[in-house]
Amino acid sequence: MSNPTASQVIKESGVTFGTSGARGLVTDFKPEVCAAFAVAFIEVMKQSFAFERLAIAIDNRPSSLDLASACIAAANAVGVEVDYYGVIPTPALAVTSMADNIPAIMVTGSHIPFDRNGLKFYRPDGEISKEDELAILAACVELPSVELSPLPRVQTKAIDSYLARYLNIFKTDLLKGKRIGIYEHSSAGRDLYGILFKQLGARVVRLGRSDSFVPIDTEAVGLADIEMAKDWHKEHQLDALFSTDGDGDRPLLSDETGAYLRGDILCLLAAQSLNIDALAVPVSCNSAIEACGAFKQIERTEIGSPYVIAAFDALKENFSRVAGFEANGGFLLGSDIEVNGVPLKALPTRDAILPVLAVLAMADKGSISALVEKLPPIYTASNRIQNFSRDKSLEIIEQGIQNPLQLLSKLDLPTFQLAKTDFTDGLRMMFSNGEVVHLRPSGNAPELRCYAESNSVERAESLVELVLSAIYKFK
């Protein structure tokens, strides 16, 4: 009797692709499921690339070691050797695998709770596309028999390459005189961020290291984390506080008061600092991107890095300095550029370090808050309802399509005059008073996300609270 195919095992597993790789409950990521994804990915990559090695790294999630072990065993079973890098940030793995021209698998669930995990896949030239995802799910390659064994020796090349990427383009006194706090929690990059900031001249204060996994979501920072940042600023007299999500591809950066910048504002400033010509950004990002007038072209996409990356090709036909970013702060460099006269290779995947260093360089001896104040006064807020089924989210969006006035009444917005709707990703409602409310189901977890724009932070936050509270009542 022959072994099942990878597609059969994946289909029966309950694990699906979201906006950032395959995600699911840890209990669904059985060894045979991880093996199926690994051999399917290898089979799809072999159709376009010649390689004999595969790079694998993990985050600090308790389950990631077992998922990596199964992926490595599967790769070995089909004759592919593995470069194992242990716990490192996702962009560090991408930098190295792309330089080596080999595919890669990052075992990470990013910001989602520790009872879930995921696999993120990289081609030798960058993130897989949505077409690649479909090919992986359909791969009819027979699943080999795999025997799990201890993980191989951890290689350090990826950390060295990632540090060198930024130490090469910024002067060693970039952060001289600055006190930078690093909220380490369980971030995959917590052991290297202090090294990088110190080598750039900063006085580093390490904070909040955790032995248990902390699911930091840079797009919906919890109130406790917001207050903790302000307390740390006062206690340690910080100039800025830096952190990331679980796998180190989405940043958090505070200003000198301890207030965190929203991810799209951080990246907007970074794109200005890097003299980017053209941007690809999801529809959920702040409208200040257009209003600031700093960019020659802006392409709005669906939410998710594959969509941002897919927009790069057309932009690069007309512009030499191309980038993208997301509301979560992940910055994607779409083209090779020069920074301070030094070449910097494109990295078309989310990165947490480049936008932070670019903004700190832009602030120089001034303040981060002063940079933010120069932007158009458009403020965003977002939050989510967890454990909210995707089907229910889609019902709400469908009602917005079929009967928008009835939905506005349900959302406690009966007096709002709808000026325009955008269904690029979810339901984005633009009102005659200039305010925006955007609803969409998360692509990574059973959550309904709400985004709002207004002329003050308080008003944007109150809009989100109003809408989500209304949804709670009728869910």
ChimeraX attribute file (.defattr): number of C-alpha atoms within 10 A of each C-alpha:
attribute: neighborCount
match mode: 1-to-1
recipient: residues
	/A:1	3
	/A:2	7
	/A:3	10
	/A:4	14
	/A:5	18
	/A:6	27
	/A:7	22
	/A:8	18
	/A:9	19
	/A:10	24
	/A:11	13
	/A:12	10
	/A:13	18
	/A:14	13
	/A:15	21
	/A:16	16
	/A:17	18
	/A:18	16
	/A:19	17
	/A:20	20
	/A:21	24
	/A:22	20
	/A:23	26
	/A:24	22
	/A:25	18
	/A:26	19
	/A:27	11
	/A:28	18
	/A:29	25
	/A:30	15
	/A:31	19
	/A:32	22
	/A:33	24
	/A:34	29
	/A:35	29
	/A:36	29
	/A:37	27
	/A:38	26
	/A:39	28
	/A:40	26
	/A:41	26
	/A:42	25
	/A:43	17
	/A:44	20
	/A:45	21
	/A:46	13
	/A:47	8
	/A:48	10
	/A:49	15
	/A:50	12
	/A:51	16
	/A:52	13
	/A:53	20
	/A:54	24
	/A:55	23
	/A:56	28
	/A:57	27
	/A:58	26
	/A:59	27
	/A:60	27
	/A:61	26
	/A:62	14
	/A:63	21
	/A:64	24
	/A:65	18
	/A:66	19
	/A:67	24
	/A:68	27
	/A:69	21
	/A:70	25
	/A:71	27
	/A:72	31
	/A:73	26
	/A:74	27
	/A:75	23
	/A:76	17
	/A:77	17
	/A:78	16
	/A:79	11
	/A:80	17
	/A:81	16
	/A:82	18
	/A:83	21
	/A:84	23
	/A:85	21
	/A:86	25
	/A:87	26
	/A:88	26
	/A:89	31
	/A:90	29
	/A:91	25
	/A:92	23
	/A:93	28
	/A:94	33
	/A:95	22
	/A:96	20
	/A:97	25
	/A:98	19
	/A:99	13
	/A:100	15
	/A:101	17
	/A:102	23
	/A:103	28
	/A:104	29
	/A:105	27
	/A:106	28
	/A:107	31
	/A:108	32
	/A:109	32
	/A:110	31
	/A:111	24
	/A:112	20
	/A:113	17
	/A:114	21
	/A:115	14
	/A:116	22
	/A:117	27
	/A:118	28
	/A:119	25
	/A:120	20
	/A:121	25
	/A:122	25
	/A:123	24
	/A:124	23
	/A:125	18
	/A:126	22
	/A:127	24
	/A:128	21
	/A:129	17
	/A:130	15
	/A:131	9
	/A:132	16
	/A:133	19
	/A:134	12
	/A:135	17
	/A:136	24
	/A:137	21
	/A:138	17
	/A:139	21
	/A:140	16
	/A:141	19
	/A:142	16
	/A:143	25
	/A:144	20
	/A:145	12
	/A:146	18
	/A:147	13
	/A:148	14
	/A:149	10
	/A:150	10
	/A:151	15
	/A:152	13
	/A:153	10
	/A:154	12
	/A:155	12
	/A:156	12
	/A:157	13
	/A:158	24
	/A:159	21
	/A:160	12
	/A:161	16
	/A:162	21
	/A:163	18
	/A:164	12
	/A:165	17
	/A:166	17
	/A:167	15
	/A:168	14
	/A:169	15
	/A:170	17
	/A:171	15
	/A:172	16
	/A:173	13
	/A:174	18
	/A:175	22
	/A:176	17
	/A:177	12
	/A:178	21
	/A:179	22
	/A:180	25
	/A:181	28
	/A:182	23
	/A:183	24
	/A:184	23
	/A:185	24
	/A:186	25
	/A:187	30
	/A:188	27
	/A:189	27
	/A:190	23
	/A:191	14
	/A:192	15
	/A:193	22
	/A:194	20
	/A:195	13
	/A:196	19
	/A:197	24
	/A:198	17
	/A:199	18
	/A:200	20
	/A:201	17
	/A:202	22
	/A:203	19
	/A:204	19
	/A:205	15
	/A:206	17
	/A:207	16
	/A:208	13
	/A:209	14
	/A:210	12
	/A:211	9
	/A:212	12
	/A:213	18
	/A:214	20
	/A:215	19
	/A:216	24
	/A:217	19
	/A:218	24
	/A:219	24
	/A:220	14
	/A:221	15
	/A:222	13
	/A:223	9
	/A:224	8
	/A:225	13
	/A:226	14
	/A:227	12
	/A:228	14
	/A:229	25
	/A:230	18
	/A:231	14
	/A:232	18
	/A:233	22
	/A:234	12
	/A:235	9
	/A:236	12
	/A:237	16
	/A:238	23
	/A:239	20
	/A:240	23
	/A:241	27
	/A:242	22
	/A:243	26
	/A:244	31
	/A:245	28
	/A:246	32
	/A:247	29
	/A:248	27
	/A:249	25
	/A:250	31
	/A:251	28
	/A:252	27
	/A:253	28
	/A:254	26
	/A:255	21
	/A:256	21
	/A:257	19
	/A:258	22
	/A:259	17
	/A:260	21
	/A:261	19
	/A:262	25
	/A:263	24
	/A:264	26
	/A:265	22
	/A:266	28
	/A:267	30
	/A:268	29
	/A:269	24
	/A:270	23
	/A:271	28
	/A:272	16
	/A:273	18
	/A:274	21
	/A:275	16
	/A:276	24
	/A:277	20
	/A:278	23
	/A:279	27
	/A:280	25
	/A:281	28
	/A:282	22
	/A:283	21
	/A:284	29
	/A:285	24
	/A:286	25
	/A:287	17
	/A:288	18
	/A:289	22
	/A:290	13
	/A:291	13
	/A:292	14
	/A:293	11
	/A:294	17
	/A:295	17
	/A:296	11
	/A:297	16
	/A:298	16
	/A:299	16
	/A:300	17
	/A:301	21
	/A:302	17
	/A:303	22
	/A:304	18
	/A:305	26
	/A:306	21
	/A:307	18
	/A:308	25
	/A:309	24
	/A:310	16
	/A:311	19
	/A:312	23
	/A:313	12
	/A:314	10
	/A:315	22
	/A:316	16
	/A:317	8
	/A:318	12
	/A:319	16
	/A:320	15
	/A:321	21
	/A:322	25
	/A:323	31
	/A:324	29
	/A:325	33
	/A:326	27
	/A:327	26
	/A:328	24
	/A:329	29
	/A:330	27
	/A:331	33
	/A:332	30
	/A:333	26
	/A:334	29
	/A:335	21
	/A:336	15
	/A:337	20
	/A:338	14
	/A:339	16
	/A:340	12
	/A:341	8
	/A:342	11
	/A:343	13
	/A:344	17
	/A:345	15
	/A:346	17
	/A:347	21
	/A:348	26
	/A:349	24
	/A:350	25
	/A:351	25
	/A:352	27
	/A:353	24
	/A:354	20
	/A:355	28
	/A:356	23
	/A:357	19
	/A:358	21
	/A:359	22
	/A:360	22
	/A:361	19
	/A:362	18
	/A:363	16
	/A:364	14
	/A:365	13
	/A:366	11
	/A:367	16
	/A:368	24
	/A:369	15
	/A:370	12
	/A:371	15
	/A:372	16
	/A:373	9
	/A:374	9
	/A:375	16
	/A:376	15
	/A:377	15
	/A:378	18
	/A:379	21
	/A:380	29
	/A:381	24
	/A:382	23
	/A:383	19
	/A:384	20
	/A:385	17
	/A:386	12
	/A:387	10
	/A:388	18
	/A:389	16
	/A:390	16
	/A:391	11
	/A:392	15
	/A:393	21
	/A:394	17
	/A:395	11
	/A:396	19
	/A:397	23
	/A:398	15
	/A:399	15
	/A:400	21
	/A:401	15
	/A:402	10
	/A:403	11
	/A:404	17
	/A:405	18
	/A:406	13
	/A:407	18
	/A:408	19
	/A:409	13
	/A:410	15
	/A:411	18
	/A:412	16
	/A:413	16
	/A:414	12
	/A:415	9
	/A:416	15
	/A:417	14
	/A:418	17
	/A:419	13
	/A:420	11
	/A:421	17
	/A:422	13
	/A:423	16
	/A:424	14
	/A:425	18
	/A:426	24
	/A:427	22
	/A:428	23
	/A:429	21
	/A:430	20
	/A:431	15
	/A:432	11
	/A:433	11
	/A:434	12
	/A:435	21
	/A:436	24
	/A:437	23
	/A:438	24
	/A:439	27
	/A:440	23
	/A:441	25
	/A:442	22
	/A:443	18
	/A:444	21
	/A:445	21
	/A:446	17
	/A:447	20
	/A:448	23
	/A:449	22
	/A:450	25
	/A:451	25
	/A:452	28
	/A:453	26
	/A:454	21
	/A:455	14
	/A:456	14
	/A:457	16
	/A:458	12
	/A:459	17
	/A:460	23
	/A:461	19
	/A:462	15
	/A:463	25
	/A:464	24
	/A:465	18
	/A:466	14
	/A:467	21
	/A:468	20
	/A:469	14
	/A:470	16
	/A:471	17
	/A:472	11
	/A:473	9
	/A:474	8
	/A:475	10
